[in-house]
Amino acid sequence: MSKTILLTGAGFLVIAVILGAFGAHGLKDKMSPNMMQIYKTGVEYHFYHALGLLLVGALAMQMPSSLINWSAICLIIGILIFSGSLYILTISGIKWLGAITPIGGLSFIAGWILLFAAIWKHFPK
């Protein structure tokens, strides 16, 4: 599973760079400053959590655990829902997508809590 987590993290980083560049060069003049800031927030959280997946994957190699696997799954879901909803909202203008963005945020939080629990369990003292 660690290889899958690492590959997913690396793949999400590639996508984050592409979407960041697309926003900076392709959307800058087509969006309001407010919508551009929302798009940038999506890219920013996309980057943070894709890097987090690399950390989770590296830890999974050292201390395999279902908690770590679930941590990775939650981070992936978070990227897809949080950042994905912000990308689609800003490009399409579909405002109701903002209502599902917090679900992605909760998924990020769950992922980090699960990682915390995995580390706590692995190093009990």
N, C-alpha and C positions, 0 to 999 in steps of 0.2 A: 504493500500500500504506500510505503514511503516514496517509491519511484513515481507512482501516480500523482501523489501530492506535489512532489517537486516539479514534475512536468506540467501539472496544472498551474502551479504558481508561475513558472517561467512563461507558459503560454498566455496567462492573464497579464503578465508584464508586457509582453509584446503587444497585446491588444490595447493596454493602457497607453503605451507610447503612441500607437497609431491614432487612437481616439483623441489623445491630448494634442497631437499635431494637427489632426483634422479640425479640432475646435479652434486652435490658435490661428490656423491659416484659412480654413474653409468656412468657418461659421462666424468669425469675429465681426464681420461687417453685416451679417444677416440677422443677428440677434440683438435684443436690447441688452444693456449692461447687466440688468438684473438676471435675465435668462442665461447670459454668458457666465455669470458668477455661479449659478446653479449647476451649469454644465461642468465648470471647473471643480466644483465640490464633488461631483460624481467621479471625475478623473482622479482627484486627490485621494478619495477613499478607496478607489479602485487600486491605485498604486500601493497605499499603505497595506491593504489586506492581501494583495498579491505577494508583496514582500513577506508578510506574515505567513503566507502559505509556504514560502521557502523555509522559514524558521520552523514551522510545524513539521514539514517534511524532514528536515535535518534531525529534529528531535525524535521523530518516528523511527528513524534508523537506529538511534541510540537506545530508545526505550519504547519499543512497540506496545501499543495500548489501544483498546477500543475507544477510550476517551480522546486520545489524540486523533484517531480517525474521524470521530464525530466532530471534533474541533475543526478539522479541515473541511468537512462537509458543511458545517455552519458558515465558515468563512466564504466558501464558494457560493452558497445560497445568498449570503449577504451581498457579495459583489453583484450577483445577477439581479437581485431585487432592488437593493439600494442604488447602486450606480446605474444599473440598467433602467430603472424607472426614471431617474434624473435625465439620462441621455434621451430617452424616448419623449419625456415631457418637454424638454427644451427644443427638440427637433420638430416634434409634431404639434406641440401646443395643447396636447390632451392633459388638461389640468387635474383630472381626478387621479392620475397616476401618482401625484404627490401624496395621496392618501395611503398608498401601499409602501412608500419609501420607508416609513418607520419599521415595517416588518423586517426589512433588510438590516436596519440598524439593530433591532433586537437579535437578529441572527448573528451579527458581528459580536454583540455582547455575549451571547451564548457560547460562541466559538472560543472567545478568550477565557470565559469562566471554565469551560471544559478543559482548556489547556492548563489553566491554573490547577484544576483538580487532578489532572494527570501528573503534573510535576509534584504536587503535594503527596499524592499516593506513591509515586516512585521514590521520593526522598522523605520518608516518614519522620525522621528526626532532624 
